[in-house]
Amino acid sequence: MWDFWRRHKRKIYLTLGVVGSGYLLYKLYDAYRRRLSDPERELAGDHENDEHIKAQMQAHFENIQRIADTTTLPHSILYLSSRVGEDLDLLHLTERLIRGKGQPNILTSSEKLELWDRLKILSFTRMVLSLWAMTMLSLYIRVQVNILGRHLYIDTARSLGVSHLLEEDDLLDRNDQQQFLATADFLSNYGLPTLISNLQASASDVLKGKQLKDLFDTTVLHETIMQILDMFMSMGSPFHWVDYIMPDDTRLYKRDVLSDSGDKDGYDLTKFDQFMVETRAVLSSAEFVNIIDISLKTVVNALMDDFKVQREGSLLSGIPLARLLPRIAQISPLLLEEPSKNRFIQIIQSIPEVELFFTLLYTNTPTS
């Protein structure tokens, strides 16, 4: 045994050295491999976490969109329709004209002319107001949804790695969301009287030279509606119409709302105020004005298509304005029909320029 050891000890030492060196190299390689794989696992974990956060964001954004589409917009349109029907009721005028036709001695000639003139102006006012308000309300609520979605994205990005901050209620205060979406009713609650007055003034000015016997075809009707809209949009300050849709002073508005609801707590609604400032900035932008112009023109064109297919009297060859007024009066309920049945709202939402605008809005809304 000792003879074997003496004869082969150098070989044994060499073998042990090789084996030991190999083991050491293996340990060094294993440690190196672990150092490489740890960042990879960390990156994989970060990626998985990012995907989870994105899924949460998408789910929450879709929830906001669903609330806007299924609750906010339908409620606001229905409420607006009822208010327009009340404030621009034409029934009393038509009833007086019908009684005057059946009993000629009830109304004098001048009274009949005055009633017809009021019916002419109010019929166009009601139709154009419904068209404008429906268009603006549908666009306004989409602005709201995109601003909320953008804030959700930023708040989520700031809370990366802090799991308890990723809860839906922590990302955006639910109360602020509800208060913000509730401003969609500002037009019906506060802006409508002034809107009616200014649109009626525009309609009166455009229609003053048009007689009941004048022939109206789709071209003349189209031009008349656009003239009323253009005159209304250009009156007063450049963005006067924004004040019909949303409050100028959000704190005064909130005091009124909280007072009506019986909530006497504080009015420190910084997040709500930020939402409203951003919304006003969007509505006052040149890009949004261009979207309004495109949307209104598209809706007017679609409305003319409806008139062309109606069988009762042909607008292609022209009919007297007096015969057209009853059909004008029937347009308002169609324009303010619930969104799921309202093809005009669906047309607005599918306009390529509108879709592009809101895509860019979601990615570029200021969040400071």
TIDO-623401 format. One record per residue (C-alpha): residue number from 1; x, y, z; residue in one letter. Coordinates in Angstrom, 3 decimals, always signed. Layout:
BEGIN
+-----+----------+----------+----------+------+
:  nr :       px :       py :       pz : rest :
+-----+----------+----------+----------+------+
: NUM :        X :        Y :        Z :    A :
...
+-----+----------+----------+----------+------+
END
This chain:
BEGIN
+-----+----------+----------+----------+------+
:  nr :       px :       py :       pz : rest :
+-----+----------+----------+----------+------+
:   1 :   +0.000 :   +0.000 :   +0.000 :    M :
:   2 :   +2.757 :   +2.406 :   +0.971 :    W :
:   3 :   +4.788 :   +1.226 :   -2.031 :    D :
:   4 :   +1.790 :   +2.050 :   -4.250 :    F :
:   5 :   +1.467 :   +5.466 :   -2.605 :    W :
:   6 :   +5.159 :   +6.226 :   -3.083 :    R :
:   7 :   +5.117 :   +5.155 :   -6.711 :    R :
:   8 :   +1.890 :   +7.014 :   -7.653 :    H :
:   9 :   +1.543 :   +9.921 :   -5.218 :    K :
:  10 :   +2.491 :  +12.502 :   -7.841 :    R :
:  11 :   -0.205 :  +11.155 :  -10.144 :    K :
:  12 :   -2.705 :  +11.139 :   -7.286 :    I :
:  13 :   -1.867 :  +14.743 :   -6.353 :    Y :
:  14 :   -2.177 :  +15.735 :   -9.982 :    L :
:  15 :   -5.507 :  +13.961 :  -10.281 :    T :
:  16 :   -6.781 :  +15.542 :   -7.077 :    L :
:  17 :   -5.575 :  +18.909 :   -8.307 :    G :
:  18 :   -7.373 :  +18.504 :  -11.585 :    V :
:  19 :  -10.530 :  +17.331 :   -9.841 :    V :
:  20 :  -10.299 :  +20.101 :   -7.278 :    G :
:  21 :   -9.655 :  +22.677 :   -9.941 :    S :
:  22 :  -12.586 :  +21.332 :  -11.916 :    G :
:  23 :  -14.826 :  +21.499 :   -8.887 :    Y :
:  24 :  -13.652 :  +25.027 :   -8.162 :    L :
:  25 :  -14.271 :  +26.061 :  -11.764 :    L :
:  26 :  -17.693 :  +24.439 :  -11.574 :    Y :
:  27 :  -18.518 :  +26.407 :   -8.389 :    K :
:  28 :  -17.273 :  +29.620 :   -9.971 :    L :
:  29 :  -19.325 :  +28.932 :  -13.109 :    Y :
:  30 :  -22.397 :  +28.053 :  -11.045 :    D :
:  31 :  -22.054 :  +31.278 :   -9.058 :    A :
:  32 :  -21.603 :  +33.226 :  -12.294 :    Y :
:  33 :  -24.630 :  +31.503 :  -13.818 :    R :
:  34 :  -26.676 :  +32.343 :  -10.753 :    R :
:  35 :  -25.627 :  +35.983 :  -10.958 :    R :
:  36 :  -26.765 :  +36.033 :  -14.575 :    L :
:  37 :  -30.042 :  +34.242 :  -13.934 :    S :
:  38 :  -31.046 :  +36.395 :  -10.944 :    D :
:  39 :  -31.495 :  +39.555 :  -13.072 :    P :
:  40 :  -33.264 :  +37.439 :  -15.664 :    E :
:  41 :  -35.649 :  +36.126 :  -13.041 :    R :
:  42 :  -36.037 :  +39.658 :  -11.702 :    E :
:  43 :  -36.785 :  +40.942 :  -15.194 :    L :
:  44 :  -39.265 :  +38.124 :  -15.727 :    A :
:  45 :  -40.889 :  +38.966 :  -12.411 :    G :
:  46 :  -41.030 :  +42.672 :  -13.343 :    D :
:  47 :  -42.556 :  +41.775 :  -16.694 :    H :
:  48 :  -45.179 :  +39.611 :  -15.025 :    E :
:  49 :  -45.905 :  +42.411 :  -12.555 :    N :
:  50 :  -46.180 :  +44.938 :  -15.389 :    D :
:  51 :  -48.602 :  +42.698 :  -17.239 :    E :
:  52 :  -50.685 :  +42.336 :  -14.090 :    H :
:  53 :  -50.740 :  +46.109 :  -13.611 :    I :
:  54 :  -51.665 :  +46.659 :  -17.254 :    K :
:  55 :  -54.500 :  +44.178 :  -16.879 :    A :
:  56 :  -55.727 :  +46.037 :  -13.796 :    Q :
:  57 :  -55.510 :  +49.371 :  -15.614 :    M :
:  58 :  -57.336 :  +48.031 :  -18.662 :    Q :
:  59 :  -60.065 :  +46.510 :  -16.513 :    A :
:  60 :  -60.542 :  +49.740 :  -14.599 :    H :
:  61 :  -60.510 :  +51.869 :  -17.756 :    F :
:  62 :  -63.057 :  +49.571 :  -19.379 :    E :
:  63 :  -65.168 :  +49.884 :  -16.244 :    N :
:  64 :  -65.088 :  +53.690 :  -16.528 :    I :
:  65 :  -65.944 :  +53.418 :  -20.235 :    Q :
:  66 :  -68.790 :  +51.027 :  -19.456 :    R :
:  67 :  -70.209 :  +53.382 :  -16.832 :    I :
:  68 :  -70.028 :  +56.270 :  -19.296 :    A :
:  69 :  -71.621 :  +54.303 :  -22.151 :    D :
:  70 :  -74.310 :  +52.474 :  -20.181 :    T :
:  71 :  -75.125 :  +54.967 :  -17.435 :    T :
:  72 :  -73.699 :  +58.481 :  -17.825 :    T :
:  73 :  -74.467 :  +59.120 :  -21.511 :    L :
:  74 :  -77.928 :  +57.442 :  -21.571 :    P :
:  75 :  -78.978 :  +59.271 :  -18.409 :    H :
:  76 :  -77.658 :  +62.621 :  -19.641 :    S :
:  77 :  -79.291 :  +62.282 :  -23.063 :    I :
:  78 :  -82.629 :  +61.237 :  -21.538 :    L :
:  79 :  -82.509 :  +64.104 :  -19.041 :    Y :
:  80 :  -81.579 :  +66.574 :  -21.786 :    L :
:  81 :  -84.444 :  +65.319 :  -23.951 :    S :
:  82 :  -86.972 :  +65.908 :  -21.179 :    S :
:  83 :  -85.619 :  +69.394 :  -20.480 :    R :
:  84 :  -85.679 :  +70.380 :  -24.153 :    V :
:  85 :  -89.231 :  +69.051 :  -24.439 :    G :
:  86 :  -90.301 :  +71.166 :  -21.471 :    E :
:  87 :  -88.468 :  +74.382 :  -22.335 :    D :
:  88 :  -89.176 :  +74.288 :  -26.075 :    L :
:  89 :  -92.688 :  +72.894 :  -26.088 :    D :
:  90 :  -94.411 :  +73.659 :  -29.385 :    L :
:  91 :  -97.771 :  +72.144 :  -28.527 :    L :
:  92 :  -99.374 :  +75.363 :  -27.325 :    H :
:  93 :  -98.538 :  +77.090 :  -30.630 :    L :
:  94 :  -99.843 :  +74.296 :  -32.841 :    T :
:  95 : -103.019 :  +73.958 :  -30.785 :    E :
:  96 : -103.786 :  +77.669 :  -31.163 :    R :
:  97 : -103.185 :  +77.503 :  -34.913 :    L :
:  98 : -105.449 :  +74.433 :  -35.218 :    I :
:  99 : -108.221 :  +76.149 :  -33.276 :    R :
: 100 : -107.791 :  +79.269 :  -35.397 :    G :
: 101 : -108.143 :  +77.196 :  -38.564 :    K :
: 102 : -111.346 :  +75.569 :  -37.313 :    G :
: 103 : -112.759 :  +78.800 :  -35.942 :    Q :
: 104 : -111.578 :  +81.682 :  -38.150 :    P :
: 105 : -112.892 :  +84.387 :  -35.838 :    N :
: 106 : -110.660 :  +83.348 :  -32.907 :    I :
: 107 : -107.447 :  +84.716 :  -34.425 :    L :
: 108 : -106.806 :  +87.804 :  -36.542 :    T :
: 109 : -104.571 :  +87.617 :  -39.580 :    S :
: 110 : -101.718 :  +89.356 :  -37.762 :    S :
: 111 : -102.053 :  +86.961 :  -34.809 :    E :
: 112 : -101.893 :  +83.973 :  -37.146 :    K :
: 113 :  -98.777 :  +85.353 :  -38.827 :    L :
: 114 :  -97.180 :  +85.976 :  -35.450 :    E :
: 115 :  -97.941 :  +82.417 :  -34.314 :    L :
: 116 :  -96.567 :  +80.938 :  -37.525 :    W :
: 117 :  -93.417 :  +83.049 :  -37.207 :    D :
: 118 :  -92.881 :  +81.901 :  -33.615 :    R :
: 119 :  -93.508 :  +78.293 :  -34.652 :    L :
: 120 :  -90.986 :  +78.655 :  -37.480 :    K :
: 121 :  -88.265 :  +80.057 :  -35.217 :    I :
: 122 :  -88.891 :  +77.689 :  -32.297 :    L :
: 123 :  -89.064 :  +74.616 :  -34.541 :    S :
: 124 :  -85.643 :  +75.341 :  -36.012 :    F :
: 125 :  -84.304 :  +76.358 :  -32.602 :    T :
: 126 :  -85.417 :  +73.056 :  -31.081 :    R :
: 127 :  -83.992 :  +70.966 :  -33.918 :    M :
: 128 :  -80.626 :  +72.744 :  -34.094 :    V :
: 129 :  -80.300 :  +72.853 :  -30.304 :    L :
: 130 :  -80.975 :  +69.123 :  -30.066 :    S :
: 131 :  -78.406 :  +68.450 :  -32.777 :    L :
: 132 :  -75.760 :  +70.653 :  -31.160 :    W :
: 133 :  -76.389 :  +69.479 :  -27.588 :    A :
: 134 :  -76.399 :  +65.786 :  -28.520 :    M :
: 135 :  -73.126 :  +66.192 :  -30.398 :    T :
: 136 :  -71.447 :  +68.163 :  -27.639 :    M :
: 137 :  -72.666 :  +65.905 :  -24.843 :    L :
: 138 :  -71.429 :  +62.732 :  -26.530 :    S :
: 139 :  -68.022 :  +64.331 :  -27.181 :    L :
: 140 :  -67.810 :  +65.821 :  -23.676 :    Y :
: 141 :  -68.378 :  +62.475 :  -21.983 :    I :
: 142 :  -65.714 :  +60.858 :  -24.155 :    R :
: 143 :  -63.310 :  +63.596 :  -23.060 :    V :
: 144 :  -64.153 :  +62.754 :  -19.451 :    Q :
: 145 :  -63.512 :  +59.048 :  -19.953 :    V :
: 146 :  -60.152 :  +59.649 :  -21.582 :    N :
: 147 :  -59.025 :  +62.079 :  -18.882 :    I :
: 148 :  -59.971 :  +59.580 :  -16.184 :    L :
: 149 :  -58.179 :  +56.829 :  -18.089 :    G :
: 150 :  -55.049 :  +58.945 :  -18.433 :    R :
: 151 :  -55.004 :  +59.724 :  -14.707 :    H :
: 152 :  -55.436 :  +56.048 :  -13.975 :    L :
: 153 :  -52.371 :  +55.269 :  -16.100 :    Y :
: 154 :  -50.221 :  +57.897 :  -14.379 :    I :
: 155 :  -51.352 :  +56.969 :  -10.870 :    D :
: 156 :  -50.657 :  +53.319 :  -11.576 :    T :
: 157 :  -47.204 :  +54.072 :  -12.994 :    A :
: 158 :  -46.330 :  +56.069 :   -9.879 :    R :
: 159 :  -47.378 :  +53.223 :   -7.626 :    S :
: 160 :  -45.305 :  +50.492 :   -9.310 :    L :
: 161 :  -43.981 :  +48.018 :   -6.798 :    G :
: 162 :  -46.384 :  +49.126 :   -4.045 :    V :
: 163 :  -49.067 :  +46.472 :   -4.263 :    S :
: 164 :  -51.552 :  +48.043 :   -1.883 :    H :
: 165 :  -51.621 :  +51.178 :   -4.041 :    L :
: 166 :  -52.859 :  +49.194 :   -6.991 :    L :
: 167 :  -56.348 :  +48.782 :   -5.590 :    E :
: 168 :  -58.962 :  +50.468 :   -7.733 :    E :
: 169 :  -60.237 :  +52.759 :   -4.992 :    D :
: 170 :  -56.716 :  +53.968 :   -4.219 :    D :
: 171 :  -55.772 :  +54.773 :   -7.813 :    L :
: 172 :  -58.579 :  +57.242 :   -8.429 :    L :
: 173 :  -60.958 :  +58.303 :   -5.725 :    D :
: 174 :  -64.368 :  +56.889 :   -6.622 :    R :
: 175 :  -66.131 :  +59.983 :   -5.292 :    N :
: 176 :  -64.059 :  +62.243 :   -7.556 :    D :
: 177 :  -64.902 :  +60.021 :  -10.520 :    Q :
: 178 :  -68.628 :  +60.145 :   -9.823 :    Q :
: 179 :  -68.610 :  +63.916 :   -9.279 :    Q :
: 180 :  -66.643 :  +64.429 :  -12.467 :    F :
: 181 :  -68.951 :  +62.240 :  -14.568 :    L :
: 182 :  -71.983 :  +63.949 :  -12.983 :    A :
: 183 :  -70.968 :  +67.249 :  -14.598 :    T :
: 184 :  -72.395 :  +65.810 :  -17.824 :    A :
: 185 :  -75.751 :  +67.098 :  -16.494 :    D :
: 186 :  -74.457 :  +70.664 :  -16.174 :    F :
: 187 :  -75.848 :  +71.509 :  -19.613 :    L :
: 188 :  -79.361 :  +70.395 :  -18.685 :    S :
: 189 :  -79.278 :  +71.871 :  -15.181 :    N :
: 190 :  -77.530 :  +75.188 :  -15.763 :    Y :
: 191 :  -76.511 :  +75.863 :  -19.358 :    G :
: 192 :  -79.765 :  +75.217 :  -21.204 :    L :
: 193 :  -81.616 :  +78.567 :  -20.685 :    P :
: 194 :  -78.745 :  +80.646 :  -22.106 :    T :
: 195 :  -78.163 :  +78.100 :  -24.856 :    L :
: 196 :  -81.832 :  +78.300 :  -25.897 :    I :
: 197 :  -81.766 :  +82.097 :  -25.855 :    S :
: 198 :  -78.640 :  +82.387 :  -28.014 :    N :
: 199 :  -79.664 :  +79.687 :  -30.477 :    L :
: 200 :  -83.110 :  +81.227 :  -30.798 :    Q :
: 201 :  -81.500 :  +84.583 :  -31.576 :    A :
: 202 :  -79.358 :  +82.939 :  -34.263 :    S :
: 203 :  -82.356 :  +81.107 :  -35.749 :    A :
: 204 :  -84.424 :  +84.279 :  -35.755 :    S :
: 205 :  -81.712 :  +86.182 :  -37.592 :    D :
: 206 :  -81.193 :  +83.480 :  -40.233 :    V :
: 207 :  -84.929 :  +82.851 :  -40.785 :    L :
: 208 :  -86.138 :  +86.449 :  -40.807 :    K :
: 209 :  -86.080 :  +86.648 :  -44.595 :    G :
: 210 :  -87.690 :  +83.252 :  -45.193 :    K :
: 211 :  -91.435 :  +83.113 :  -45.808 :    Q :
: 212 :  -93.802 :  +80.218 :  -45.134 :    L :
: 213 :  -94.473 :  +79.846 :  -48.855 :    K :
: 214 :  -90.773 :  +79.632 :  -49.756 :    D :
: 215 :  -89.726 :  +76.282 :  -51.182 :    L :
: 216 :  -87.247 :  +74.254 :  -49.167 :    F :
: 217 :  -85.229 :  +71.371 :  -50.586 :    D :
: 218 :  -82.386 :  +69.487 :  -48.887 :    T :
: 219 :  -79.832 :  +72.019 :  -50.122 :    T :
: 220 :  -81.715 :  +75.006 :  -48.692 :    V :
: 221 :  -82.438 :  +73.161 :  -45.449 :    L :
: 222 :  -78.795 :  +72.130 :  -45.106 :    H :
: 223 :  -77.623 :  +75.696 :  -45.688 :    E :
: 224 :  -80.167 :  +77.077 :  -43.193 :    T :
: 225 :  -79.103 :  +74.688 :  -40.412 :    I :
: 226 :  -75.396 :  +75.365 :  -41.003 :    M :
: 227 :  -75.976 :  +79.126 :  -41.021 :    Q :
: 228 :  -77.718 :  +78.930 :  -37.642 :    I :
: 229 :  -74.901 :  +76.791 :  -36.219 :    L :
: 230 :  -72.168 :  +79.031 :  -37.633 :    D :
: 231 :  -73.820 :  +82.184 :  -36.329 :    M :
: 232 :  -74.302 :  +80.655 :  -32.895 :    F :
: 233 :  -70.732 :  +79.332 :  -32.611 :    M :
: 234 :  -69.235 :  +82.668 :  -33.686 :    S :
: 235 :  -71.230 :  +84.920 :  -31.354 :    M :
: 236 :  -69.632 :  +86.359 :  -28.203 :    G :
: 237 :  -66.202 :  +85.271 :  -27.018 :    S :
: 238 :  -64.366 :  +82.557 :  -29.003 :    P :
: 239 :  -65.242 :  +79.762 :  -26.558 :    F :
: 240 :  -68.492 :  +81.082 :  -25.063 :    H :
: 241 :  -70.200 :  +77.757 :  -25.761 :    W :
: 242 :  -67.925 :  +75.922 :  -23.300 :    V :
: 243 :  -69.766 :  +77.638 :  -20.436 :    D :
: 244 :  -73.015 :  +75.921 :  -21.499 :    Y :
: 245 :  -71.401 :  +72.497 :  -21.065 :    I :
: 246 :  -69.315 :  +72.835 :  -17.909 :    M :
: 247 :  -68.971 :  +75.248 :  -14.971 :    P :
: 248 :  -66.504 :  +78.093 :  -15.226 :    D :
: 249 :  -65.886 :  +78.095 :  -11.457 :    D :
: 250 :  -65.810 :  +74.508 :  -10.206 :    T :
: 251 :  -65.794 :  +75.473 :   -6.545 :    R :
: 252 :  -68.977 :  +77.521 :   -6.855 :    L :
: 253 :  -70.516 :  +74.649 :   -8.780 :    Y :
: 254 :  -69.520 :  +72.136 :   -6.108 :    K :
: 255 :  -70.905 :  +74.347 :   -3.367 :    R :
: 256 :  -74.251 :  +74.397 :   -5.182 :    D :
: 257 :  -74.232 :  +70.620 :   -5.711 :    V :
: 258 :  -73.171 :  +69.809 :   -2.151 :    L :
: 259 :  -75.719 :  +72.260 :   -0.787 :    S :
: 260 :  -78.495 :  +70.626 :   -2.828 :    D :
: 261 :  -77.422 :  +67.176 :   -1.627 :    S :
: 262 :  -77.280 :  +68.251 :   +2.029 :    G :
: 263 :  -73.537 :  +67.553 :   +2.262 :    D :
: 264 :  -72.056 :  +70.345 :   +4.337 :    K :
: 265 :  -68.547 :  +68.940 :   +4.635 :    D :
: 266 :  -65.486 :  +70.610 :   +3.190 :    G :
: 267 :  -65.059 :  +71.481 :   -0.478 :    Y :
: 268 :  -61.419 :  +70.465 :   -0.899 :    D :
: 269 :  -61.768 :  +68.589 :   -4.171 :    L :
: 270 :  -58.330 :  +69.057 :   -5.653 :    T :
: 271 :  -58.516 :  +66.012 :   -7.924 :    K :
: 272 :  -61.957 :  +67.017 :   -9.181 :    F :
: 273 :  -60.677 :  +70.553 :   -9.831 :    D :
: 274 :  -57.746 :  +69.126 :  -11.787 :    Q :
: 275 :  -60.105 :  +67.018 :  -13.910 :    F :
: 276 :  -62.174 :  +70.103 :  -14.719 :    M :
: 277 :  -59.161 :  +72.282 :  -15.558 :    V :
: 278 :  -57.898 :  +69.647 :  -17.970 :    E :
: 279 :  -61.363 :  +69.235 :  -19.498 :    T :
: 280 :  -61.708 :  +72.960 :  -20.134 :    R :
: 281 :  -58.243 :  +73.012 :  -21.703 :    A :
: 282 :  -59.262 :  +70.204 :  -24.070 :    V :
: 283 :  -62.589 :  +71.830 :  -24.991 :    L :
: 284 :  -60.851 :  +75.156 :  -25.643 :    S :
: 285 :  -58.207 :  +73.646 :  -27.918 :    S :
: 286 :  -58.106 :  +74.230 :  -31.663 :    A :
: 287 :  -58.066 :  +70.462 :  -32.204 :    E :
: 288 :  -61.332 :  +69.981 :  -30.338 :    F :
: 289 :  -62.973 :  +72.879 :  -32.187 :    V :
: 290 :  -62.044 :  +71.108 :  -35.412 :    N :
: 291 :  -63.616 :  +67.877 :  -34.088 :    I :
: 292 :  -66.816 :  +69.784 :  -33.242 :    I :
: 293 :  -66.940 :  +71.228 :  -36.745 :    D :
: 294 :  -66.434 :  +67.818 :  -38.377 :    I :
: 295 :  -68.992 :  +66.154 :  -36.086 :    S :
: 296 :  -71.694 :  +68.785 :  -36.590 :    L :
: 297 :  -71.289 :  +68.714 :  -40.369 :    K :
: 298 :  -71.411 :  +64.911 :  -40.379 :    T :
: 299 :  -74.601 :  +64.851 :  -38.301 :    V :
: 300 :  -76.260 :  +67.484 :  -40.503 :    V :
: 301 :  -75.386 :  +65.429 :  -43.590 :    N :
: 302 :  -76.849 :  +62.304 :  -41.973 :    A :
: 303 :  -79.978 :  +64.263 :  -41.100 :    L :
: 304 :  -80.358 :  +65.331 :  -44.727 :    M :
: 305 :  -80.120 :  +61.686 :  -45.760 :    D :
: 306 :  -83.076 :  +60.962 :  -43.467 :    D :
: 307 :  -85.100 :  +63.739 :  -45.051 :    F :
: 308 :  -84.346 :  +62.431 :  -48.529 :    K :
: 309 :  -85.831 :  +58.998 :  -47.827 :    V :
: 310 :  -89.039 :  +60.287 :  -46.233 :    Q :
: 311 :  -92.066 :  +59.673 :  -48.421 :    R :
: 312 :  -94.325 :  +62.451 :  -47.185 :    E :
: 313 :  -93.465 :  +65.276 :  -49.548 :    G :
: 314 :  -90.238 :  +65.386 :  -51.490 :    S :
: 315 :  -87.425 :  +67.641 :  -50.353 :    L :
: 316 :  -85.597 :  +66.788 :  -53.561 :    L :
: 317 :  -87.884 :  +69.039 :  -55.587 :    S :
: 318 :  -88.784 :  +71.301 :  -52.645 :    G :
: 319 :  -91.843 :  +71.876 :  -50.445 :    I :
: 320 :  -93.213 :  +75.043 :  -48.813 :    P :
: 321 :  -91.645 :  +75.898 :  -45.472 :    L :
: 322 :  -95.072 :  +75.737 :  -43.790 :    A :
: 323 :  -95.378 :  +72.060 :  -44.748 :    R :
: 324 :  -91.817 :  +71.363 :  -43.631 :    L :
: 325 :  -92.216 :  +72.723 :  -40.087 :    L :
: 326 :  -94.111 :  +69.696 :  -38.659 :    P :
: 327 :  -91.316 :  +67.434 :  -39.859 :    R :
: 328 :  -88.714 :  +69.786 :  -38.395 :    I :
: 329 :  -90.504 :  +69.595 :  -35.052 :    A :
: 330 :  -90.351 :  +65.780 :  -35.081 :    Q :
: 331 :  -86.561 :  +65.666 :  -35.455 :    I :
: 332 :  -85.655 :  +66.598 :  -31.868 :    S :
: 333 :  -86.801 :  +63.312 :  -30.240 :    P :
: 334 :  -84.806 :  +61.338 :  -32.832 :    L :
: 335 :  -81.658 :  +63.347 :  -32.178 :    L :
: 336 :  -82.049 :  +62.868 :  -28.422 :    L :
: 337 :  -82.958 :  +59.188 :  -28.548 :    E :
: 338 :  -81.152 :  +56.840 :  -26.143 :    E :
: 339 :  -77.578 :  +56.087 :  -27.314 :    P :
: 340 :  -78.147 :  +52.378 :  -28.035 :    S :
: 341 :  -80.770 :  +53.361 :  -30.637 :    K :
: 342 :  -79.341 :  +56.727 :  -31.633 :    N :
: 343 :  -77.641 :  +56.348 :  -34.985 :    R :
: 344 :  -76.364 :  +59.940 :  -34.876 :    F :
: 345 :  -74.320 :  +59.270 :  -31.724 :    I :
: 346 :  -73.015 :  +56.093 :  -33.324 :    Q :
: 347 :  -72.061 :  +58.044 :  -36.447 :    I :
: 348 :  -70.119 :  +60.584 :  -34.360 :    I :
: 349 :  -68.232 :  +57.863 :  -32.504 :    Q :
: 350 :  -67.197 :  +56.194 :  -35.762 :    S :
: 351 :  -65.808 :  +59.324 :  -37.470 :    I :
: 352 :  -62.084 :  +58.584 :  -38.134 :    P :
: 353 :  -60.959 :  +62.058 :  -37.032 :    E :
: 354 :  -62.895 :  +61.684 :  -33.779 :    V :
: 355 :  -61.367 :  +58.277 :  -33.078 :    E :
: 356 :  -57.863 :  +59.624 :  -33.750 :    L :
: 357 :  -58.444 :  +62.684 :  -31.572 :    F :
: 358 :  -59.412 :  +60.595 :  -28.549 :    F :
: 359 :  -56.551 :  +58.174 :  -29.089 :    T :
: 360 :  -54.123 :  +61.103 :  -28.972 :    L :
: 361 :  -55.977 :  +62.651 :  -26.038 :    L :
: 362 :  -55.536 :  +59.512 :  -23.954 :    Y :
: 363 :  -51.788 :  +59.483 :  -24.548 :    T :
: 364 :  -51.152 :  +63.227 :  -24.213 :    N :
: 365 :  -53.452 :  +64.583 :  -21.495 :    T :
: 366 :  -51.421 :  +66.708 :  -19.040 :    P :
: 367 :  -51.242 :  +65.189 :  -15.570 :    T :
: 368 :  -49.347 :  +67.716 :  -13.473 :    S :
+-----+----------+----------+----------+------+
END
